[in-house]
Amino acid sequence: MRASLPILISSDTVQKHGPYIDVSAWRRRTVCRRACRRGVKAAPAEDAGDGTSDVEKQLARIAEHFEQSCTDEQVRTIAAMAVAMRRMLKKYHCTAGCIQCWNELQHELGIMPCAANSILNEEGTPITCETDVHGAITSLMVEAADMGRKRSFFADWTIRHPDEPNGELLQHCGPWPCSVARERPTITVPLAFDYNGALTAEARHGEVTLARFDGDNGKYSLLLGTAEGIDGPKGMGTYLWVRVANIKRLEAKIVEGPYIHHCAGIHDDVVPVLYEACKYLGITPDLYDPIEEDVKAYLRGE
């Protein structure tokens, strides 16, 4: 049975190996199934009944920021999961993590981890879905490019907009931070699963940067560009309809690789910052729009 809690990414590891880290080394630091069960189930036992325990404080924050279409027991498990992950991140001096969010976690705890991920993401510690290590690195990169002022969101590239020719739906079961949402997120059951613990909320519109760090055969690149949040059909999960300059050009980049179906977004234009960072990280910048000369001119101060 595979591990359920995060592969933890420490700043020490990134400094030692750069962005090109052997995933097998991370797996040795993965929180095992037994630790997952212990950590999440042990945290509520610390309750003092006066609101001072970590889980009780987390429950209060959940009540403040989320609507709840779930049971009190499920909310308590979400709070305990957030506390357990936060403690493991602190223990290993980690700045990000990624989680195997299905299906073993549901067998162990009967809950989706999305709302707990959202809590950690809001605190500035990206937790990405489906053990996507490169996704966690991408999230760290876009938040660093924005100087930590805004939180990133981690999304699937999904389907075309029904009316906008260059529109696309960015969506995930519900890990996006509350500050990204244009409405109060609801803890509920996601689209593709039967377990509670996900979020539903549409993200704020406006300009966003979209990026994806990935590689193949030792060659790494960063797909990046901008998009605009637009109106579209109401959805489930955390989601944002976006419009780009040329959707077919973007789709060709994703299909031809080395990029997988995930990206990280942030509500700001940080493309020039990421482009310049690639120079010092040894990564090839891969703009999905033909704006390279404009980016270079901006960096020259023109």
ZADO-1210 file (C-alpha; in nm, 4 decimals, padded with zeros to 6 digits):
<atoms>
<atom x="00.0000" y="00.0000" z="00.0000" code="MET" pos="1"/>
<atom x="00.1434" y="00.3330" z="-00.1067" code="ARG" pos="2"/>
<atom x="00.2002" y="00.6307" z="00.1218" code="ALA" pos="3"/>
<atom x="-00.0774" y="00.8831" z="00.1585" code="SER" pos="4"/>
<atom x="00.0716" y="01.1982" z="00.3061" code="LEU" pos="5"/>
<atom x="00.3127" y="01.4390" z="00.1408" code="PRO" pos="6"/>
<atom x="00.6502" y="01.3997" z="-00.0133" code="ILE" pos="7"/>
<atom x="00.8158" y="01.6890" z="00.1663" code="LEU" pos="8"/>
<atom x="01.0333" y="01.9412" z="-00.0129" code="ILE" pos="9"/>
<atom x="01.2921" y="02.1103" z="00.2061" code="SER" pos="10"/>
<atom x="01.4882" y="02.4193" z="00.1202" code="SER" pos="11"/>
<atom x="01.8066" y="02.2297" z="00.2109" code="ASP" pos="12"/>
<atom x="01.7294" y="01.9625" z="-00.0465" code="THR" pos="13"/>
<atom x="01.6584" y="02.2163" z="-00.3190" code="VAL" pos="14"/>
<atom x="01.9772" y="02.4077" z="-00.2389" code="GLN" pos="15"/>
<atom x="02.1828" y="02.0883" z="-00.2537" code="LYS" pos="16"/>
<atom x="02.0382" y="01.9416" z="-00.5706" code="HIS" pos="17"/>
<atom x="01.8736" y="02.2361" z="-00.7432" code="GLY" pos="18"/>
<atom x="01.5330" y="02.1826" z="-00.9026" code="PRO" pos="19"/>
<atom x="01.6416" y="01.8476" z="-01.0488" code="TYR" pos="20"/>
<atom x="01.5907" y="01.6135" z="-00.7569" code="ILE" pos="21"/>
<atom x="01.5682" y="01.2351" z="-00.7676" code="ASP" pos="22"/>
<atom x="01.2118" y="01.1509" z="-00.6684" code="VAL" pos="23"/>
<atom x="01.3280" y="00.8216" z="-00.5164" code="SER" pos="24"/>
<atom x="01.5249" y="01.0235" z="-00.2594" code="ALA" pos="25"/>
<atom x="01.2097" y="01.2111" z="-00.1706" code="TRP" pos="26"/>
<atom x="01.0140" y="00.8906" z="-00.1349" code="ARG" pos="27"/>
<atom x="01.2473" y="00.7837" z="00.1438" code="ARG" pos="28"/>
<atom x="01.1219" y="01.0917" z="00.3293" code="ARG" pos="29"/>
<atom x="00.7587" y="01.0312" z="00.2444" code="THR" pos="30"/>
<atom x="00.5258" y="01.0163" z="00.5408" code="VAL" pos="31"/>
<atom x="00.4215" y="00.6508" z="00.5556" code="CYS" pos="32"/>
<atom x="00.0669" y="00.5259" z="00.5856" code="ARG" pos="33"/>
<atom x="00.1119" y="00.4450" z="00.9522" code="ARG" pos="34"/>
<atom x="00.2416" y="00.7946" z="01.0318" code="ALA" pos="35"/>
<atom x="-00.0501" y="00.9420" z="00.8406" code="CYS" pos="36"/>
<atom x="-00.3001" y="00.7530" z="01.0512" code="ARG" pos="37"/>
<atom x="-00.1168" y="00.8264" z="01.3768" code="ARG" pos="38"/>
<atom x="-00.0680" y="01.1972" z="01.3148" code="GLY" pos="39"/>
<atom x="-00.4216" y="01.2733" z="01.2011" code="VAL" pos="40"/>
<atom x="-00.5927" y="01.0602" z="01.4654" code="LYS" pos="41"/>
<atom x="-00.3666" y="01.1649" z="01.7528" code="ALA" pos="42"/>
<atom x="-00.4094" y="01.5413" z="01.7118" code="ALA" pos="43"/>
<atom x="-00.7729" y="01.5617" z="01.8357" code="PRO" pos="44"/>
<atom x="-00.6763" y="01.3741" z="02.1536" code="ALA" pos="45"/>
<atom x="-00.4908" y="01.6902" z="02.2605" code="GLU" pos="46"/>
<atom x="-00.8135" y="01.8912" z="02.2860" code="ASP" pos="47"/>
<atom x="-00.8408" y="02.0752" z="02.6147" code="ALA" pos="48"/>
<atom x="-01.2011" y="02.1794" z="02.5590" code="GLY" pos="49"/>
<atom x="-01.1154" y="02.5475" z="02.5946" code="ASP" pos="50"/>
<atom x="-01.0220" y="02.6244" z="02.2337" code="GLY" pos="51"/>
<atom x="-00.6472" y="02.6266" z="02.2983" code="THR" pos="52"/>
<atom x="-00.5395" y="02.3019" z="02.1259" code="SER" pos="53"/>
<atom x="-00.4075" y="02.3110" z="01.7682" code="ASP" pos="54"/>
<atom x="-00.7104" y="02.1255" z="01.6337" code="VAL" pos="55"/>
<atom x="-00.9554" y="02.3508" z="01.8179" code="GLU" pos="56"/>
<atom x="-00.7807" y="02.6605" z="01.6815" code="LYS" pos="57"/>
<atom x="-00.7930" y="02.5110" z="01.3331" code="GLN" pos="58"/>
<atom x="-01.1636" y="02.4359" z="01.3700" code="LEU" pos="59"/>
<atom x="-01.2230" y="02.8005" z="01.4594" code="ALA" pos="60"/>
<atom x="-01.0370" y="02.9162" z="01.1472" code="ARG" pos="61"/>
<atom x="-01.2356" y="02.6731" z="00.9319" code="ILE" pos="62"/>
<atom x="-01.5613" y="02.8121" z="01.0714" code="ALA" pos="63"/>
<atom x="-01.4402" y="03.1635" z="00.9905" code="GLU" pos="64"/>
<atom x="-01.3391" y="03.1018" z="00.6295" code="HIS" pos="65"/>
<atom x="-01.5482" y="02.8118" z="00.4928" code="PHE" pos="66"/>
<atom x="-01.9086" y="02.7139" z="00.4416" code="GLU" pos="67"/>
<atom x="-01.9631" y="02.3530" z="00.5478" code="GLN" pos="68"/>
<atom x="-02.1699" y="02.0995" z="00.3561" code="SER" pos="69"/>
<atom x="-02.0312" y="01.8127" z="00.5642" code="CYS" pos="70"/>
<atom x="-02.0566" y="01.6564" z="00.9087" code="THR" pos="71"/>
<atom x="-01.8869" y="01.7854" z="01.2235" code="ASP" pos="72"/>
<atom x="-01.6759" y="01.4686" z="01.2308" code="GLU" pos="73"/>
<atom x="-01.5541" y="01.5320" z="00.8756" code="GLN" pos="74"/>
<atom x="-01.4622" y="01.8909" z="00.9619" code="VAL" pos="75"/>
<atom x="-01.2711" y="01.7650" z="01.2641" code="ARG" pos="76"/>
<atom x="-01.0755" y="01.5207" z="01.0460" code="THR" pos="77"/>
<atom x="-00.9917" y="01.8032" z="00.8046" code="ILE" pos="78"/>
<atom x="-00.8661" y="02.0165" z="01.0937" code="ALA" pos="79"/>
<atom x="-00.6580" y="01.7285" z="01.2316" code="ALA" pos="80"/>
<atom x="-00.5125" y="01.6612" z="00.8864" code="MET" pos="81"/>
<atom x="-00.4067" y="02.0245" z="00.8480" code="ALA" pos="82"/>
<atom x="-00.2436" y="02.0166" z="01.1925" code="VAL" pos="83"/>
<atom x="-00.0630" y="01.6868" z="01.1199" code="ALA" pos="84"/>
<atom x="00.0724" y="01.8089" z="00.7856" code="MET" pos="85"/>
<atom x="00.1834" y="02.1404" z="00.9335" code="ARG" pos="86"/>
<atom x="00.3756" y="01.9573" z="01.2054" code="ARG" pos="87"/>
<atom x="00.5497" y="01.7272" z="00.9557" code="MET" pos="88"/>
<atom x="00.6454" y="02.0220" z="00.7360" code="LEU" pos="89"/>
<atom x="00.7956" y="02.1968" z="01.0390" code="LYS" pos="90"/>
<atom x="00.9741" y="01.8822" z="01.1562" code="LYS" pos="91"/>
<atom x="01.1568" y="01.8408" z="00.8256" code="TYR" pos="92"/>
<atom x="01.2060" y="02.2167" z="00.7627" code="HIS" pos="93"/>
<atom x="00.9998" y="02.1974" z="00.4451" code="CYS" pos="94"/>
<atom x="00.8649" y="02.4825" z="00.2364" code="THR" pos="95"/>
<atom x="00.6291" y="02.2725" z="00.0215" code="ALA" pos="96"/>
<atom x="00.4888" y="01.9241" z="-00.0168" code="GLY" pos="97"/>
<atom x="00.2818" y="01.7058" z="-00.2447" code="CYS" pos="98"/>
<atom x="00.0182" y="01.4541" z="-00.1499" code="ILE" pos="99"/>
<atom x="-00.1240" y="01.1316" z="-00.2876" code="GLN" pos="100"/>
<atom x="-00.4772" y="01.2587" z="-00.2491" code="CYS" pos="101"/>
<atom x="-00.6568" y="00.9452" z="-00.3691" code="TRP" pos="102"/>
<atom x="-00.7434" y="00.6590" z="-00.3132" code="ASN" pos="103"/>
<atom x="-00.5534" y="00.5223" z="-00.0111" code="GLU" pos="104"/>
<atom x="-00.6183" y="00.8306" z="00.1978" code="LEU" pos="105"/>
<atom x="-00.9917" y="00.7707" z="00.1708" code="GLN" pos="106"/>
<atom x="-00.9443" y="00.4076" z="00.2772" code="HIS" pos="107"/>
<atom x="-00.7532" y="00.5267" z="00.5844" code="GLU" pos="108"/>
<atom x="-00.9453" y="00.8375" z="00.6894" code="LEU" pos="109"/>
<atom x="-01.2636" y="00.8512" z="00.4823" code="GLY" pos="110"/>
<atom x="-01.1980" y="01.2079" z="00.3678" code="ILE" pos="111"/>
<atom x="-01.0576" y="01.4059" z="00.0772" code="MET" pos="112"/>
<atom x="-00.7524" y="01.6172" z="00.1726" code="PRO" pos="113"/>
<atom x="-00.8378" y="01.9161" z="-00.0488" code="CYS" pos="114"/>
<atom x="-00.9656" y="02.1494" z="00.2254" code="ALA" pos="115"/>
<atom x="-00.6637" y="02.0690" z="00.4434" code="ALA" pos="116"/>
<atom x="-00.4391" y="02.1385" z="00.1436" code="ASN" pos="117"/>
<atom x="-00.6174" y="02.4702" z="00.0944" code="SER" pos="118"/>
<atom x="-00.5443" y="02.5681" z="00.4537" code="ILE" pos="119"/>
<atom x="-00.1708" y="02.5014" z="00.4125" code="LEU" pos="120"/>
<atom x="-00.1676" y="02.6727" z="00.0727" code="ASN" pos="121"/>
<atom x="-00.3222" y="02.9838" z="00.2269" code="GLU" pos="122"/>
<atom x="-00.0399" y="02.9887" z="00.4818" code="GLU" pos="123"/>
<atom x="00.2156" y="03.0068" z="00.2000" code="GLY" pos="124"/>
<atom x="00.3194" y="02.6400" z="00.2077" code="THR" pos="125"/>
<atom x="00.2161" y="02.4934" z="-00.1277" code="PRO" pos="126"/>
<atom x="00.0717" y="02.1418" z="-00.1101" code="ILE" pos="127"/>
<atom x="00.0136" y="01.9989" z="-00.4569" code="THR" pos="128"/>
<atom x="-00.2095" y="01.7143" z="-00.5650" code="CYS" pos="129"/>
<atom x="-00.1355" y="01.3659" z="-00.6985" code="GLU" pos="130"/>
<atom x="00.2255" y="01.3625" z="-00.5680" code="THR" pos="131"/>
<atom x="00.3216" y="01.6184" z="-00.8324" code="ASP" pos="132"/>
<atom x="00.6742" y="01.7116" z="-00.7264" code="VAL" pos="133"/>
<atom x="00.7346" y="01.9411" z="-01.0216" code="HIS" pos="134"/>
<atom x="00.4002" y="02.1059" z="-00.9493" code="GLY" pos="135"/>
<atom x="00.5154" y="02.1899" z="-00.5970" code="ALA" pos="136"/>
<atom x="00.8360" y="02.3388" z="-00.7374" code="ILE" pos="137"/>
<atom x="00.6322" y="02.5429" z="-00.9870" code="THR" pos="138"/>
<atom x="00.4120" y="02.6760" z="-00.7056" code="SER" pos="139"/>
<atom x="00.7166" y="02.7804" z="-00.5064" code="LEU" pos="140"/>
<atom x="00.8589" y="02.9544" z="-00.8132" code="MET" pos="141"/>
<atom x="00.5501" y="03.1617" z="-00.8955" code="VAL" pos="142"/>
<atom x="00.5020" y="03.2701" z="-00.5328" code="GLU" pos="143"/>
<atom x="00.8700" y="03.3641" z="-00.5039" code="ALA" pos="144"/>
<atom x="00.8411" y="03.5624" z="-00.8288" code="ALA" pos="145"/>
<atom x="00.5590" y="03.7611" z="-00.6668" code="ASP" pos="146"/>
<atom x="00.7680" y="03.8125" z="-00.3503" code="MET" pos="147"/>
<atom x="00.5178" y="03.6111" z="-00.1450" code="GLY" pos="148"/>
<atom x="00.2498" y="03.8785" z="-00.1738" code="ARG" pos="149"/>
<atom x="-00.0186" y="03.6495" z="-00.3189" code="LYS" pos="150"/>
<atom x="-00.0968" y="03.2807" z="-00.2980" code="ARG" pos="151"/>
<atom x="-00.0743" y="03.0502" z="-00.5971" code="SER" pos="152"/>
<atom x="-00.3349" y="02.8004" z="-00.7153" code="PHE" pos="153"/>
<atom x="-00.2657" y="02.4528" z="-00.8553" code="PHE" pos="154"/>
<atom x="-00.4840" y="02.3430" z="-01.1474" code="ALA" pos="155"/>
<atom x="-00.5573" y="02.0890" z="-01.4163" code="ASP" pos="156"/>
<atom x="-00.5739" y="02.2030" z="-01.7757" code="TRP" pos="157"/>
<atom x="-00.9183" y="02.0616" z="-01.8589" code="THR" pos="158"/>
<atom x="-01.1710" y="02.1580" z="-02.1289" code="ILE" pos="159"/>
<atom x="-01.2402" y="02.4357" z="-02.3753" code="ARG" pos="160"/>
<atom x="-01.4817" y="02.7166" z="-02.2934" code="HIS" pos="161"/>
<atom x="-01.8203" y="02.6559" z="-02.4636" code="PRO" pos="162"/>
<atom x="-01.8390" y="03.0098" z="-02.6054" code="ASP" pos="163"/>
<atom x="-01.4946" y="03.1729" z="-02.5912" code="GLU" pos="164"/>
<atom x="-01.2728" y="03.0351" z="-02.8745" code="PRO" pos="165"/>
<atom x="-00.9545" y="03.0853" z="-02.6727" code="ASN" pos="166"/>
<atom x="-01.1024" y="02.9907" z="-02.3369" code="GLY" pos="167"/>
<atom x="-01.0002" y="02.7036" z="-02.1093" code="GLU" pos="168"/>
<atom x="-01.1149" y="02.5728" z="-01.7713" code="LEU" pos="169"/>
<atom x="-00.8559" y="02.5537" z="-01.4937" code="LEU" pos="170"/>
<atom x="-00.9910" y="02.3292" z="-01.2180" code="GLN" pos="171"/>
<atom x="-00.9037" y="02.0978" z="-00.9320" code="HIS" pos="172"/>
<atom x="-01.1058" y="01.9144" z="-00.6672" code="CYS" pos="173"/>
<atom x="-01.0613" y="02.1937" z="-00.4186" code="GLY" pos="174"/>
<atom x="-00.7126" y="02.2745" z="-00.2872" code="PRO" pos="175"/>
<atom x="-00.7010" y="02.6441" z="-00.3810" code="TRP" pos="176"/>
<atom x="-00.6423" y="02.8956" z="-00.0993" code="PRO" pos="177"/>
<atom x="-00.9347" y="03.1057" z="00.0222" code="CYS" pos="178"/>
<atom x="-00.7698" y="03.4317" z="-00.0828" code="SER" pos="179"/>
<atom x="-00.7907" y="03.3180" z="-00.4465" code="VAL" pos="180"/>
<atom x="-01.1691" y="03.2711" z="-00.4326" code="ALA" pos="181"/>
<atom x="-01.4253" y="03.5312" z="-00.5365" code="ARG" pos="182"/>
<atom x="-01.6770" y="03.3661" z="-00.3008" code="GLU" pos="183"/>
<atom x="-01.6704" y="03.1876" z="00.0328" code="ARG" pos="184"/>
<atom x="-01.5551" y="02.8280" z="-00.0400" code="PRO" pos="185"/>
<atom x="-01.7801" y="02.5382" z="00.0606" code="THR" pos="186"/>
<atom x="-01.6431" y="02.2118" z="00.2014" code="ILE" pos="187"/>
<atom x="-01.8270" y="01.9441" z="00.0060" code="THR" pos="188"/>
<atom x="-01.8014" y="01.6301" z="-00.2099" code="VAL" pos="189"/>
<atom x="-01.5919" y="01.6737" z="-00.5291" code="PRO" pos="190"/>
<atom x="-01.7012" y="01.5976" z="-00.8828" code="LEU" pos="191"/>
<atom x="-01.5140" y="01.2685" z="-00.9317" code="ALA" pos="192"/>
<atom x="-01.5234" y="01.1098" z="-00.5851" code="PHE" pos="193"/>
<atom x="-01.7772" y="01.0041" z="-00.3226" code="ASP" pos="194"/>
<atom x="-01.5896" y="01.1382" z="-00.0175" code="TYR" pos="195"/>
<atom x="-01.6304" y="01.4787" z="00.1444" code="ASN" pos="196"/>
<atom x="-01.3454" y="01.7189" z="00.2180" code="GLY" pos="197"/>
<atom x="-01.3047" y="01.9027" z="-00.1123" code="ALA" pos="198"/>
<atom x="-01.3907" y="02.2682" z="-00.1798" code="LEU" pos="199"/>
<atom x="-01.6138" y="02.4396" z="-00.4316" code="THR" pos="200"/>
<atom x="-01.5461" y="02.8045" z="-00.5206" code="ALA" pos="201"/>
<atom x="-01.4821" y="03.0043" z="-00.8341" code="GLU" pos="202"/>
<atom x="-01.1572" y="03.2010" z="-00.8329" code="ALA" pos="203"/>
<atom x="-01.1308" y="03.5749" z="-00.8781" code="ARG" pos="204"/>
<atom x="-01.1040" y="03.6998" z="-01.2338" code="HIS" pos="205"/>
<atom x="-00.8349" y="03.9325" z="-01.3674" code="GLY" pos="206"/>
<atom x="-00.4857" y="03.8776" z="-01.5059" code="GLU" pos="207"/>
<atom x="-00.3005" y="03.5629" z="-01.4035" code="VAL" pos="208"/>
<atom x="00.0352" y="03.4075" z="-01.4788" code="THR" pos="209"/>
<atom x="00.0292" y="03.0374" z="-01.5611" code="LEU" pos="210"/>
<atom x="00.3446" y="02.8274" z="-01.5367" code="ALA" pos="211"/>
<atom x="00.4658" y="02.4681" z="-01.5411" code="ARG" pos="212"/>
<atom x="00.8162" y="02.3440" z="-01.4552" code="PHE" pos="213"/>
<atom x="00.8871" y="02.0041" z="-01.6086" code="ASP" pos="214"/>
<atom x="01.1539" y="01.8042" z="-01.7832" code="GLY" pos="215"/>
<atom x="01.2466" y="01.4911" z="-01.9718" code="ASP" pos="216"/>
<atom x="01.5791" y="01.3142" z="-02.0247" code="ASN" pos="217"/>
<atom x="01.7569" y="01.5633" z="-01.8001" code="GLY" pos="218"/>
<atom x="01.6384" y="01.8702" z="-01.9925" code="LYS" pos="219"/>
<atom x="01.4161" y="02.1054" z="-01.7921" code="TYR" pos="220"/>
<atom x="01.2028" y="02.3961" z="-01.9039" code="SER" pos="221"/>
<atom x="00.9409" y="02.6328" z="-01.7676" code="LEU" pos="222"/>
<atom x="00.6214" y="02.6836" z="-01.9654" code="LEU" pos="223"/>
<atom x="00.4873" y="03.0289" z="-01.8863" code="LEU" pos="224"/>
<atom x="00.2560" y="03.3019" z="-02.0015" code="GLY" pos="225"/>
<atom x="-00.0426" y="03.5092" z="-01.8989" code="THR" pos="226"/>
<atom x="-00.4184" y="03.4628" z="-01.9178" code="ALA" pos="227"/>
<atom x="-00.7303" y="03.6510" z="-01.8145" code="GLU" pos="228"/>
<atom x="-01.0016" y="03.5166" z="-01.5856" code="GLY" pos="229"/>
<atom x="-01.3434" y="03.5323" z="-01.7541" code="ILE" pos="230"/>
<atom x="-01.7053" y="03.4321" z="-01.6988" code="ASP" pos="231"/>
<atom x="-01.8118" y="03.0786" z="-01.7787" code="GLY" pos="232"/>
<atom x="-02.0456" y="02.8002" z="-01.6722" code="PRO" pos="233"/>
<atom x="-02.0734" y="02.7322" z="-01.3021" code="LYS" pos="234"/>
<atom x="-01.8575" y="02.4403" z="-01.1957" code="GLY" pos="235"/>
<atom x="-01.7522" y="02.2222" z="-00.9050" code="MET" pos="236"/>
<atom x="-01.4231" y="02.2165" z="-00.7215" code="GLY" pos="237"/>
<atom x="-01.1996" y="02.5213" z="-00.7233" code="THR" pos="238"/>
<atom x="-01.1977" y="02.6602" z="-01.0761" code="TYR" pos="239"/>
<atom x="-01.1344" y="02.9513" z="-01.3082" code="LEU" pos="240"/>
<atom x="-01.2257" y="02.9973" z="-01.6731" code="TRP" pos="241"/>
<atom x="-00.9430" y="03.1777" z="-01.8520" code="VAL" pos="242"/>
<atom x="-00.8833" y="03.3321" z="-02.1933" code="ARG" pos="243"/>
<atom x="-00.5411" y="03.3208" z="-02.3606" code="VAL" pos="244"/>
<atom x="-00.4222" y="03.4812" z="-02.6836" code="ALA" pos="245"/>
<atom x="-00.4133" y="03.1518" z="-02.8758" code="ASN" pos="246"/>
<atom x="-00.5436" y="02.8344" z="-02.7116" code="ILE" pos="247"/>
<atom x="-00.4224" y="02.6046" z="-02.9904" code="LYS" pos="248"/>
<atom x="-00.0672" y="02.7329" z="-02.9493" code="ARG" pos="249"/>
<atom x="-00.0843" y="02.6689" z="-02.5740" code="LEU" pos="250"/>
<atom x="-00.2382" y="02.3239" z="-02.6200" code="GLU" pos="251"/>
<atom x="00.0382" y="02.2280" z="-02.8618" code="ALA" pos="252"/>
<atom x="00.2972" y="02.3102" z="-02.5947" code="LYS" pos="253"/>
<atom x="00.1170" y="02.0940" z="-02.3375" code="ILE" pos="254"/>
<atom x="00.0543" y="01.8006" z="-02.5726" code="VAL" pos="255"/>
<atom x="00.4070" y="01.7936" z="-02.7138" code="GLU" pos="256"/>
<atom x="00.5598" y="01.8112" z="-02.3678" code="GLY" pos="257"/>
<atom x="00.7504" y="01.7687" z="-02.1550" code="PRO" pos="258"/>
<atom x="00.4608" y="01.9169" z="-01.9573" code="TYR" pos="259"/>
<atom x="00.1899" y="01.7157" z="-01.7845" code="ILE" pos="260"/>
<atom x="-00.1687" y="01.8218" z="-01.7191" code="HIS" pos="261"/>
<atom x="-00.0977" y="02.0446" z="-01.4150" code="HIS" pos="262"/>
<atom x="-00.0006" y="02.4107" z="-01.3885" code="CYS" pos="263"/>
<atom x="00.0378" y="02.6721" z="-01.1174" code="ALA" pos="264"/>
<atom x="-00.1228" y="03.0125" z="-01.1438" code="GLY" pos="265"/>
<atom x="-00.1050" y="03.3408" z="-00.9557" code="ILE" pos="266"/>
<atom x="-00.3045" y="03.6636" z="-00.9840" code="HIS" pos="267"/>
<atom x="-00.0233" y="03.8808" z="-01.1167" code="ASP" pos="268"/>
<atom x="00.2006" y="03.9139" z="-01.4217" code="ASP" pos="269"/>
<atom x="00.5297" y="03.7598" z="-01.3064" code="VAL" pos="270"/>
<atom x="00.6364" y="03.6328" z="-01.6484" code="VAL" pos="271"/>
<atom x="00.9427" y="03.8646" z="-01.6745" code="PRO" pos="272"/>
<atom x="01.0596" y="03.7626" z="-01.3267" code="VAL" pos="273"/>
<atom x="01.0291" y="03.3910" z="-01.4038" code="LEU" pos="274"/>
<atom x="01.1921" y="03.4390" z="-01.7440" code="TYR" pos="275"/>
<atom x="01.4917" y="03.6068" z="-01.5822" code="GLU" pos="276"/>
<atom x="01.5080" y="03.3448" z="-01.3052" code="ALA" pos="277"/>
<atom x="01.5412" y="03.0682" z="-01.5646" code="CYS" pos="278"/>
<atom x="01.8764" y="03.2155" z="-01.6665" code="LYS" pos="279"/>
<atom x="02.0224" y="03.1554" z="-01.3215" code="TYR" pos="280"/>
<atom x="01.8489" y="02.8234" z="-01.2536" code="LEU" pos="281"/>
<atom x="01.9667" y="02.6574" z="-01.5732" code="GLY" pos="282"/>
<atom x="01.6100" y="02.6150" z="-01.7016" code="ILE" pos="283"/>
<atom x="01.4894" y="02.6905" z="-02.0547" code="THR" pos="284"/>
<atom x="01.2074" y="02.9488" z="-02.0540" code="PRO" pos="285"/>
<atom x="00.9241" y="02.8354" z="-02.2820" code="ASP" pos="286"/>
<atom x="00.6769" y="03.1164" z="-02.3501" code="LEU" pos="287"/>
<atom x="00.3470" y="02.9987" z="-02.4934" code="TYR" pos="288"/>
<atom x="00.2901" y="03.3374" z="-02.6578" code="ASP" pos="289"/>
<atom x="00.5410" y="03.5121" z="-02.8914" code="PRO" pos="290"/>
<atom x="00.6343" y="03.7825" z="-02.6407" code="ILE" pos="291"/>
<atom x="01.0012" y="03.7067" z="-02.5774" code="GLU" pos="292"/>
<atom x="01.1276" y="04.0350" z="-02.7238" code="GLU" pos="293"/>
<atom x="00.8736" y="04.2299" z="-02.5175" code="ASP" pos="294"/>
<atom x="00.9883" y="04.0484" z="-02.2023" code="VAL" pos="295"/>
<atom x="01.3534" y="04.1215" z="-02.2804" code="LYS" pos="296"/>
<atom x="01.2732" y="04.4880" z="-02.3424" code="ALA" pos="297"/>
<atom x="01.0929" y="04.5071" z="-02.0078" code="TYR" pos="298"/>
<atom x="01.3912" y="04.3540" z="-01.8299" code="LEU" pos="299"/>
<atom x="01.6203" y="04.6091" z="-01.9969" code="ARG" pos="300"/>
<atom x="01.3983" y="04.8862" z="-01.8621" code="GLY" pos="301"/>
<atom x="01.2731" y="04.9960" z="-02.2003" code="GLU" pos="302"/>
</atoms>
